[in-house]
Amino acid sequence: MKIKTIIIFIMLTSIMFAGCIGDDDPVVNETIPAVNETPAENETSTEDEIPTENETIPAENETIPAENETSTNETDIIDELPVVEPKIYTNFMEHYRVSLPSQFEINKGDTVVWRNRQDPKRLLTLVSEDGLWEDKNLVYGRTLVYTFNESGTYNYSVIGQSRMSGSLIVN
C-alpha cells in the first residue's frame, strides 16, 4: 500500500513539473508600444496650423459651424451607445426565501437561474405567473434557467411558500 502511494506521488509530481517547464524560446527584442504616446517634436499638430493664402473666406450670409459642434450621423450615435453584455443572475431558494429582492431589475438578454438549496431537502415547485414556463418541480440542487428576451414585468412564486416569490422587471 505504501509503495503504491509513493509511486502515485512521484508520478503526479513529475507531471506537475513537466507542465511547468516549457520548450518555448523566450521572445527577444520585443517592442511594446507606449499607451500614451505624444507626437514627436518634428510632427505638427492640427491645432497649431496657420491658415494659408489659398483658403477662402466665407461670404457674409454663409454660416460657419462652431468648432465644438459635432455631427449627429446615425453611425456616430450608434458608436456612442454603451455595449451591455448579458448577465446571469442566480436566485437561490433557501431558508424558505429567495435570494434576489422581491422586485429586481434586469436587462433584455439577461438570464436568471433559480436553484433549490432548501434545507431540509424538499421538492419546490416554481411557477411563472405569466406563463413563461410550465410549473417546474425542483428537487434539492436542481435549477431552472430562463433568459428574458422581452421587456416587461414578470412574476414568479413557489407553490406553498408565500415568502418565495418575486417580480423581475426587464428593461
HELIX and SHEET records of a PDB file:
HELIX    1   1 LYS A    2  CYS A   20  1                                  19    
HELIX    2   2 THR A   46  ASP A   48  5                                   3    
HELIX    3   3 GLU A   74  GLU A   80  1                                   7    
SHEET    1   A 4 ARG A  97  VAL A  98  0                                        
SHEET    2   A 4 ILE A  88  GLU A  94 -1                                        
SHEET    3   A 4 THR A 111  ASN A 116  1                                        
SHEET    4   A 4 THR A 143  THR A 147 -1                                        
SHEET    1   B 5 GLN A 103  ILE A 106  0                                        
SHEET    2   B 5 GLN A 161  VAL A 170  1                                        
SHEET    3   B 5 GLY A 152  VAL A 158 -1                                        
SHEET    4   B 5 LEU A 124  SER A 128 -1                                        
SHEET    5   B 5 LYS A 136  LEU A 138 -1                                        
END                                                                             
